[in-house]
C-alpha cells in the first residue's frame, strides 16, 4: 500500500486511514486524542470526545497522520457517541485488518452527562 498523505500538505479530511507494513514483534498499538469532534444528530450541537484506539497488528499498522485526517472527517457529522465508536472500530478492522481492535470513546459532559462507548472487533 502506498502512503499518500505523509510528507504532503493536506488541508482536508480523508475517508480512510493509510497503512504501512507492521514491524515484527509489535504486539499492541495505541492512539489517544482528546480532540475528536462530531455533531449531535438531534440538537446539532458540537460534541467533543477523547478516543483511545488500540489494536493488535497483523500485517499492517496505521500511519498516524492519516488517522488524524480520518478523525477530522467526523467534525460535521451527526453521530451518537456509540455509533462513532463503532464506525472507527469498523474502519480499523476493514482497512488495517488487525487481529483485534478496541475503540474507547468518552464524550465530554454536556448537560452534566458524560457518555462512554466502547466498540471491539476481532478477526475471525
N, C-alpha and C positions, 0 to 999 in steps of 0.2 A: 504494500500500500504506500502511496505517495503522500508526504506531508505538504499541504498547500498553504497553510496559514502561518506556520512557524517561520520567523525571519521576514515576514511580509507585513506591510501596513494594512490592517483590516479594520474597517470602521463600521462593521455591520454584524449582526448576529448570524450564526450559521445553523443549519438544520441537524448536523450530525457531528459527533466527536471524531477526531482523527486518531490513528493508532500507529505504533511502531512495534517492532519485534520485542517480545518480553525477554529480558536477560535471564539467564539460568539462575535458579535458586531464589528467585523473588517469590515470597510466599504470601504477601499481602501488600496492597497499595491503598492508601487513604488520602482523600482530598477533603478539605474543610474550607467553607467560606460562610461568612455571615452577611453576604451581600446579594443573596438570591431574592429577586422580587417578582411579583406577579400581581394580578388584579382579582379581587373578589368577584365571582361570577354573578352575584346578586346585587351588591351595593356599588360595584365598580370602584371601590376604594382600594388604594395600594396595600398589598400585603408584603412584608419583608420577613425573610426567614434565614435561619442558619441551616446549612445542609452538610451532612457528612456522607461521603460516598466511599465505601470500602469494597474492594473486590479481590478475589484470588485469581491472578492471571493464569491463562493457559498459554496461548501463543502470542497474545498482543497486550500492550499497555496503552493507556490513554495519554495522549500528548496534552499537557496542561493548558497551553494557550487555546487550543481548540475547545477544551472543556469550558473555559471562561466564556468564549464566544457562543458556545452552545447554550450555556445557562442564561446568557443575556437575552436569548430569544423569548424567554418567558415573561419579561418585564411588562408587556402589554397584554399578556394572555389571561383570559378569565379562567382560573383553575382553583378548585379547592385544594387545600394542602395535601390531602390524601391522594388525589389524582396527580398532583405534581410529583410526589414521591414515586408513585407507580410509573409515571412517564419517564422519569430519569432512570429508574432501575431497568425499564424495558430498553431504553436506548443503549445502556451499557451492555446488557445481555445480547442484544441483536448485533450491535456493531463490534464490540470488543470480544464477545464470546468467551467470557471468563468461566471458571469453574463455579464461582458463586459471586453474587453481588448483594450488598445491603445498602439501602439509602435511608438515612435517618434525617428527618426534616422537622425543625422546630420553628414554628411561626411565632413572631413576636406578638406579645399581647395586644389585642385591640378590644376595647370594651371589657378589659380586665381578664380576658381568657387567652391562655397560651394553648396552641394546638401542636401536638406531637404526632407525626405519622411515620411509619416505617414500612418499607417495601423490600422484599427479598425475593431473589430468583436464583435457581441453581440449574446447572447444565444437566441434561437428562442422560 
